[in-house]
Every structure is written in structure tokens, then in C-alpha cells.
Amino acid sequence: MPEKVIPILSKTIKTNKMPDISGFIQDMRGMGAKVSMKDRTIVIDLARHEKQVRETKQ
């Protein structure tokens, strides 16, 4: 079985401004990602988005 590469992105952004969390979540969902909250952390599952992109290219 060939190896599968699973990209994991993680970035911390520091700012003095109040972030627009609801807008960010809405935009991620609009792109087809599954967004959930776990332990006060936003979790974004891009696997669904990646699948949609592949289907569109075919």
C-alpha cells in the first residue's frame, strides 16, 4: 500500500484586535470545510474541501 501524505497546518496569530471568529468560521464552511470546536479550539477539517476540489477537476 503506497504511503499517503496528510498535510497538517497549524498557525498561531497574535494580534491586539478582536478577531472576527464567526466570519472566519462562515468563510471556512462556505469553502466546504467542516468546522467544529474542541476545548476552546477551532478545528477545521479540509478533507471534505479537498474531495470537492478533486471531483471538480475530473
N, C-alpha and C positions, 0 to 999 in steps of 0.2 A: 504494500500500500504506500503510495507516494506521500511525502510529508505535506502538510497543509500549513501555510503561513497565516497566522492570525494577528493582524496589526492591532495594537493596543495604544490608544492615545490618552495621555494624561497631562494636564497643564494646570498650574495654579496661577491665577491672575490676581495681583494686588492692586487695589485702587481705593481712592478716598470717596469715590462716587457710589451711590446706591445703584446696584445693577438691576437691569430690567429682566428679572428672572422669568416672569410669566411670558414676556415677549420672546425670550430665548427658547423656552420650552415649546411655545406655539410654533416657532420657526422650525425647530427640530422635527416636530410632529408633521409639519407641512412638507418636509423633505422626505417623509416616510420612515423616520426613525421612531423606535419605541422608547419613550421617556418614562422613568419611574424614579421614586425617591426611596433611598435606604439610608437609615441612620443620618439624616440631615445632609445627605449627599445626593446630587443629581446623577442618575445612571442613564446613559444614552446607549441604546442598542442599535448600531448601524447595520446589523446583518440584514434586516428587512430592506433597508435602503439599498444595500449592495445587490440584493437579489432583484429588486426592481430595475436597477441600472442594467444588470446583465440581460434581463428579459427585454428591455427596451432596445438594446444594441443588436439583438438577434433578428 
